Amino acid sequence: MVKLTKIYTRGGDRGETSLVDGARRSKADMRVSAYGDVDEANAAIGLVRLHTSGDSDAMLMRIQNDLFDLGADLATPGDDFTPSEMVLRITDKQVTRLEQEIDAMNDKLEPLTSFILPGGTPAAAALHLARTTVRRAERHTIAAAEHEAINPAAIRYLNRLSDHLFVLGRVLNGGGRDDVLWVPGGNR
């Protein structure tokens, strides 16, 4: 159980932060940037949830919990990606759940005939913002993986999550009826 009695520690006042193992890293480190982006995506999803209910909200709540797990995973260096009581790691089961939810949602949507502009309903527009934040987290996670061991399931999770948020955005846009379609060259 987490128990925080003091919020500030002054430990980051010199531009560094601690990883789970106690190692100090620059706040500009790619690993730290990656889990910072994950935190930002989680906050964006929290805003989306102001506009959701039912199954959509339940999926987003599960995703928010997964994103906390993902942040812990990214904050834990090492090359053993086996989850345990003491070490949180993203697993293929979490990736598979996203894929199953994407497939179930997508089966009810008409195929796309154009790219979609971010917009539509407030929930869908906010999901597009969360989706692009997840893509940034994915880029920073991949950049970190070029220099040190990063859980491959974490990268897969981020890739699937951006797809999930895109499809859920279409669902929340009246099943795609309220999607804002791109008109190529429409303003020439």
HELIX and SHEET records of a PDB file:
HELIX    1   1 MET A   30  VAL A   48  1                                  19    
HELIX    2   2 ARG A   49  HIS A   51  5                                   3    
HELIX    3   3 GLY A   54  LEU A   74  1                                  21    
HELIX    4   4 ASP A   92  ASN A  106  1                                  15    
HELIX    5   5 PRO A  122  ALA A  145  1                                  24    
HELIX    6   6 PRO A  152  LEU A  172  1                                  21    
HELIX    7   7 GLY A  174  GLY A  176  5                                   3    
SHEET    1   A 2 GLU A  16  SER A  18  0                                        
SHEET    2   A 2 ARG A  24  SER A  26 -1                                        
SHEET    1   B 2 ILE A 116  LEU A 117  0                                        
SHEET    2   B 2 VAL A 180  LEU A 181 -1                                        
END                                                                             
